[in-house]
Structure formats: C-alpha cells, structure tokens
Amino acid sequence: MMEQEYRTDQDTKRNANRAIFASAIGSMIEWYDFYIYGLMAATIFGKLFFPQANAYSATLLALSTFFVGFAIRPVGAVIFGHFGDRLGRKATLVATLLLMGVSTVLIGLVPTYDQIGVWGAVAITILRTLQGLGVGGEWGGAVAVATEWGTLNKSRGFAGSWAQFGSPLGLLTALLVLTAVNSFGSSAWFETIGWRIPFLVSVVLIGIGFWIRLGILETMAFKNMEAKGTVEKAPVAVAIKHYWREILLICGIRSGQHAAFYLFSTFVLSYGVGTLHLSRDLLFNALLLACFVSLGTVLFFGHLSDRIGRRTMYIIGAVTLAIFAFPYYAMLETGSPVIVVIAIVLSLVVHDMSYGPQPAFVAEAFPPHVRYSGSSLGYQLSSLTAGGPAPLIATWLLHDFGTIYAVSIYLAGLAIIAAICAIFVPDKYRTNYNSAVPSEKLSQAEVIA
C-alpha cells in the first residue's frame, strides 16, 4: 500500500511538471505565430499588401490588420472558455493550438497585392481573425493548467509564470528565425520569398506542440468538478453574471502591461526604423537580448509574488512602468547603440514585474468552475482597450502631436489605471485555490487514471 502511494505521488509530480512545461511550450508556439505577424505588420506588410498608400497610411493599414486579431480575442475567450470549463482544459488547449497554427501557415501562402490585388489584404485579415480566436482561448487554458497543477507545491505564482515564460520564448524564436532568414538573401529576396518562411516554419512547431499537449493529463481541479457534479452547463454566462466585477478589474490591471508589451516589442520597430532611422538589425538584436533576460525575470517575479503577494508585486510593477515610460523613449532618442540596447532590455524587465505574477493573480480571482471563462474574458477584453490599439494609438499620437512623449503620457496613464485596479483585486495567494470545489479530494490514483 505504501509502495503504491509513493508510486502515485511520483507520477503526480511528474505529470504536474509535464503540464506546466506544456503550458510554457504551447504558449511559446502560440506567441511565436502571433509575434511573427506583428513584426511583419510593423515592418514590411504595408509595402506588400498596401503599396497604393503612402508610407504613413500603409503602416496604419498593416497595423490595422494586426488589431483585427486583438478585436476578435474576446470572442475566442467566450468560445474556448465555455469548452474549457465545460469539457476540460486539455482538449480545449489542443484545439486553440491547431486553430492558430493552421491559420499561421496559410498566411505564409497568401499572394501579395502585386499578385492578386486587394484580395491579398482580405485573405490575411481573415486569417488574422482565426489567429485571434486561437489566442483568445489559449491563455486562460494555459494558466488554468499551470496554476491548478501548481497547487501541488504551493508555488502558484512561479508555476503560473511558466505560461508567461512562453511569451518571451516565442518572441525570441520569432526574432531568431527572422534574423536567420534575413541573412540568406537581399532585402528584395526577403520581400518576395523570405517573409513567408517564418510562417511556414510554424508547421513544425505546431506538430511538436500538438504532441506535447496530447501527453498532458486533465487537472485535479477539473477532475474534482466532474466527480462532484459542479461543472457548469453555461460557465461563460455564470462568470458574467456573478463575476463581472472581477472580469472588469482583470481587464483594468492588464491595461498597462498589455499596451507596454506591444509598444516595447512592435511599435519600437516602426518608430525606431521609420522615425529615428535606427538600424533594423540593432533593434532586432536588442530585442533578442531583452528576450533572453526576460526568460529569467518573468519567472523571478512570478516566484517573488509567492513571497510578498500578487497585489504588492503587481502594483510595484505598474508604478515602475508609469515612471519608466518617459526615460525609455529619451534613451531611444539618443541613437547610441549601447543606450538603445539598455533601454530595450530594461523595458522587458519592467514589463515582467507585472507580467510574471499575472497568471496566478488573475486565475485566483475565479473559482474552478468558471476559471477558464473568467480568466480568458478579463484577460482578452484588454486586447480591445489596451493591447490591440496600442501600436495604432502610438503611431497616431506621434504623427499628430509630433513628440514621442505623447506616447509616454499614454502609457503612463494606462499603467496608473492598472495600479488602481490592482488595489481592488483580492489577493488570494495564501488561500485554498480550489475552495469553491467540495473539500474532499479525488485519490491521486483516480486523477492519474
């Protein structure tokens, strides 16, 4: 009997590690796909799909197709949130991965304006919509899997941060692939054929991610709900009816961090190359270094939230971001390669102060029966209010006001909103994560079966 219990405990620990790893790798692949499009939209898609417009208008049009993916995210959150709380986390996460993967590969096959005219832009907009649906359902599931298994070692902040770990890893992979492709030919070759390769490479990454996610087991929290009959028939409706306050607060706390990331990783490219006339290679290399650093800082701040609390860590991060918004652009304006690199590296470190503890902070705001739905809705609504429009708003502010510090004020304002909202989000880092589920636990053997 003791031998069986030991063996079961070992299996449980191994499955927990596998689930947390799957959330990181799956998120990395999802975000690789997403970042590839964002980087292309900020650099060459205006020329490829909107050549009839001037440079400013073409950039806005290309970034508008980028925003489409954000606008549809809440719909993805509703669809996949429902199935994630109704049928289980695992199957839903496999579906989100496949949806985004297939649409990304197809983007790499779309003819440009010179080949089929405006239909090229129509095609990438449709595929961007499908990408956004996949991303809309990805995060809530990855976080639920990571944090629900993370309760085994009472380190939910650290466990949840592994889902965020996939974000810099995805951007890092995207930048490495783009750098490699850039080195193979001229700019003309890249604009003709090279830009397609990063999208087509997704087919390999999706295959790996699919295999990994098929190997994970359903979480103990969902197994408990099935055993006790507490699975909701309409979890999204329940989340909106009973947890609307938490959903809105989560949207609020995401505002600063969400906008910051896309300003720091996407807008910086169009601003740096188009306005400051910085080398694209310099910016890419700076982002590469920043991503390497972020791989450690996102986990560190997630771990730190297990010690000092989610709310405290989050507010510190939001306030720091509000302050950093001003020296960041001042450093970029110097044009000094060293200072530019330092600014970009620091930008992701500051960003990670909120990003690391975010999964646990968000997931802990909802009980298990609406965790996928509530987390996804709150998280993805900020795509409409902050993340998605951020590059567009920044481009407009810079163009109309003629100073980058208009963007600083915009970012600082969102960060302050995030800090205020965080004050009202319950900090449950010391409480029973699954308190809404009957306290009796399934046997470990039943969970693994």
N, C-alpha and C positions, 0 to 999 in steps of 0.2 A: 504493500500500500504506500509506504513512504517512498519506495523507488518510483512508483507510478506518479506520485505527486511531484517529485523532483523533476522527472522527465517532462511532465506537463508544464511546470514552471519554466523550464529551459526553453521549451517550444514556444511558450507565450512570449518570453523575452525576445526570442529570435524573430517571431512574427511581428512584434512591435517595432523592432529595428527595421525590418523589411518594409513595413507600412510607412514609416517615417521617411525612409530612403525613397520609396515610390512617390511620395508626395513631393519630394525635392526634385527628383529626376523628371517626373511628369510635368511639374510646373516649369522646369527648365526648358523642356521641349515646347510647351505651350508658349512661353515667353520668347523663346528664340524665334518662333514663327511670327509672333506679334512685332518684335523689335525689328526684324528684317524689313517688314513693310514700313514701319515708322522711319527707319533710317533711309530707305529708298524714297519715301514721300518727301522727306526733308532735303534730299539732295538732287535726284535726277528724274523723279516721276513727273514733275511739272513739264520738263522738256520732252519726255517720251509720250505723254498722254494729253498734254495741253499746250502744244507748241504754238497754237494760234494766239495765245495770250502773251502779254508782256511778262517779264521775269517775276514781278511782284504778284500779279494776278495768277500766274501759273503755280507759284508756290502756295498761294492760298487755296487754289483749287485742289492741288495734290494733298495738302493737309486736310482739306475738307473730306476727301475720301478716307483719310486716316480717322477723322472724327466719326464717320459713319459706324465704324467698328465699336466705338465707345457708346454711341447713342443706342445701339441695339443690345448692349450688355445687360441692362436690367431685364429685358425680355428673356435672355438666356438664363438669368438668375431665377426668374419665375419658373421657366420650363424645367430646368435641371434641378432647381431647389425642390420642386414638387417631387420629382422622382427620387432625389437623394434622400429625402425624409420619408418617402412612401415605400420605396423598393430597396433602398440600401445605397451606401456610399460607393461601393466598389464598381458596380455595373454602370452607375452614372458617370464616374470618372473615366471609365474606358470609352464611353460614348463621347464625352467632351473632347477627349484626346483625338479620336478619329475624325470628328467633325472639323476641328481646326486644322488637322494635318492634311486632310484631303483638299480642303479649300486653299491651303497654302501652296501645295504642289501645283494646283491648277492655275494659281496666279502666275507661276513661272512659265506657263504656256500661253498666256494671253498675248495676242498681237498688239502692237503699238498703234498710235494714231496714224503713222505713215503707212501702215498696212491695212487697217480696216476703219480708219477714221474714228468718229466719236464712240463707236461700239466698243473700242478697247477700254475707254474710261467707264462705260456702262458695265462691262464684264468685271473689271477689278472692283467696282463699287459693290456689285452683287456678292462677289467672293469675300470682300471685306466684311460684309454683313454676316456671312456664315462664320467667318473667323470670330467676329464679335460675339456671336451666340455661344460659340465654344468657350471663349474666355469668360463669358458671363456666368457659366456654370462650373468653371474649373476651380476657382479659388475657394469657394465655400466648401467644396468637397475635399480638396487637398488639406485644408485647415482642419476640417472635422476629423479626417483620418489621422492626421499627425497629432492633434491635441487629445483625441479620445484614446488613442494608444499611449500617448504621453502621460496619462494619469497613472500608468503603472509605476513610474519612477518619480512622480510628484514634481516633474520639471516641465510643466506645460508650456511655459514661456520659451524655453530652449527647444522643446520638441516642435512647437508651432513655428519657430523661426526657420526651421528647415524647409518649410513650404516657401518662405521668402527667400531662402538661400537659392532657390531655383531661378529667381529673378536676375540677380547679377550674373549667375552662371549662364543663363540664357542670353543675356546681352553680351557677355564675354565670348560665348560661342559664336554669336552672330557677327561680332566685330572681327574675330579671328578668321571666320570664313570669308567675310568681305575683304579683309586685308590680303588673304591668300589669292582670292580671285582677282583683285586689283593688280597683283604682282605678275599675273600671267600675260597681260596684254596692255594695249594703249587705252586711252580714255574712249576712243571711238569703238574699240572692241567691247569694252565694258558696257557702253550704252546700247550696243547691238545684241550681244550674246551674254556677256559676263554677268549682268544683273540678274539673269534668270537662274543661274546656278545655285545661289543660296536658297532659293525657293524649292528647287528640285531636290536638293540635298535633304530636305525635310522627310522624304520618303524613307530614308534610312533611320533617321532619328525617331520617327513615329513607330517604325517597326520595333525598335528597341524599347521604347516607352510602352507600347502595347504589351509586349512580352512581360515586362516588369509588373505592370498593373494587373495582369491576369493572375500573377502569383501572390497577390496580397489577399488577406482574409478580411471579412467584414469586421467592423469594430465591435467591441464588447457592449458599448452603449446601444448600438442598434440591435444587437442580439437580445439585449435585455428588453428593449421595447417590443420586439416581436414576441418574446416569451411571455411578457406581462400584458400584452394586448394594448399597449399605449401608442401604437403607430397611428398617426393622424391620417384620415382619408383626404383631407384638403389642407395640408400643412401651410401652404402659402397664405391661404385665407385666414387661418388661425394666427399666423405670425403678424399679418397686417392688422387684424382685429385687436389682438391682445398685446402685441409688442411693437406697435407703431412708434412709440416714443424712442425705444432702443434703436429701431431702424433709422430714424432721422438723426439721432445722435451719432450713430456709426458713420452715416454719410457726412456729418459735420467734422468728426475727428479725422476723416480721410482727406478732407479738402486740401490742407496744406501739403501733406506728404505726397498726395497723388499728383497735384499740379507740379510740385517741385521735381518729381522724378522725370516727368516729360520735358520740363524746361531744362533740366540738367543733362538729359541724355538725348533729346531730339532737337529741341529748339536751339540748343547751343551749337549744333552743326550748321543750321541755316544762318544763324546770326554770326557765328564765327567765320564762316567762309564768305557769306554774302555781304556782311556789313564791315567786319573787322579785317577781312581779307587774310585770315589766318590759313595756314596750310591744312588741308583736309587730313593729311597723314598725321600732323601734330595732334589734331583733335581726336582722331581715332586712337592713336597711341596713348593719349592721356586718358581716354575712356577705358582702354584696356587695363591700364594700371589701376584706375579707380575701381574697376570691377574686381580685380584680384584682391584689393584691400577690402572691398565690400563683402567678399566671401567670408572674411573673418569678423568684420564689425557687425554684420546683421545677426550672426549667431551670438556674439558677445552681448549685444544689447537685449536680445531675447533672453539670454541667461541672466543678465542683470535684473530684468523685470521679475524673475523668480525670487530675487533677494529684496528688492526695495519696493516692489509693487508695479503693476502695469500703469496705473494712472500717473504715478510720480514720474516714471521713466518717460511716459508719453508727453507729459506737459513740459518736461525739461527739453525734450526733442523739438517740440513745436515752438517754444520760445527761442531756442537756439537758431532754428530755421528762420524765424522772423528777423533776427538780428543779422544773420549771415547773408540774407538776400541782397544787402547793399554792398559789402566788401567783395562779394563774389563777382559781380559784374565790373566793379572797379579793377579787380585783378585781371580779368579777361581783357579789359581795355588797354592795359599796359602793352600788350602784344609780345611781352617777354615769354619765350617758350617755357622757361622754368616756372615763372609765376602762373602762367596759364595751366600748366600741369598740376601745380599745387592747388589751384582753385578748383579744378575739376575733381581731383581726388578728395579734397575736403568736402565738396558738395555731396558726394555719396555717403561719406561718413556722417555728416549732419543729417542727411535723409534717413539713414539707418537707425538713428536714435529713436525715431518713431516707428519705422518700418519693422524692426526686429521684434518688439513686443506686441505688434499689432494683431497677429493671428490669435493669440491667446486672449488678448483684451477684447477682441470682437466676439470670438466664439463663446467666451464665458458670459457674455451678456444674454445668451439664449439657452433655454433648456434643450435636451437632446431631441425632443420630438419636433422642434422647429429650428434646430441649429443650422442645418444646411440652408434652409429657406431664408431665415432671418439674417444670417451672416452674409449670404450672397446678395440679398436685396440692399442691405445697408451699404455694403462694400461697393456694389456696382452702381448704385444711384449717384455716387460721387463721380462716376465716369461722365455723367451728363453735366454736373455742376462744376467740376474742377479739372479732372484729368484730361478728358477729351478736348474741351475747348481751350485748354491752356496754351498750346502752341499757336493756335489761331489768334487768341486774345493777345498774346505776347507780340505776335507779328503786327497786329493792328495797332497796339499801343506804341510800339517802336516807330511805326510808319507815321502815325498821326501826331504823336507828341514829340517825335524827334529825339527822344532821350531814352536810354535803356533803363534809367531809374524809375520810369513809369512802370516797368515790368517788376522792379524791385518792390515798389509800393503794393502792387497787385499781389505778389507772392507773400509778402509780409502780412497783408490783410487776411489772406486765407489761412496762414499759419496761426494767427491770433484767434480766428474763428475756431480752428481745431483745438487750441488750448482751452478755450472757454467750454466747448462741448465736452471735452475730456473730463472736466470737473464734475459733470453730471452723469457720467457713465459709471455704474457700480464697479468697484474694484474687487473682484472675487478670487484673487489669486491664492487665497488661503482657505477657500470654501470647497465643499464637495461638488465636483464638476458635474456629476450626474444626479444631483439632488432631486431633480424633477421626476426621476425614474424610481420605482419602488426600490427600497434599500437592499432587498435580497439580491444577491448576485448569482449569475449563472456559474456553474462549475467551470473551471478552466478547460476541462476536457470537452464540455459542450461547446464552448466558444471555438475550440480548435477543430471540432468535428466538421 
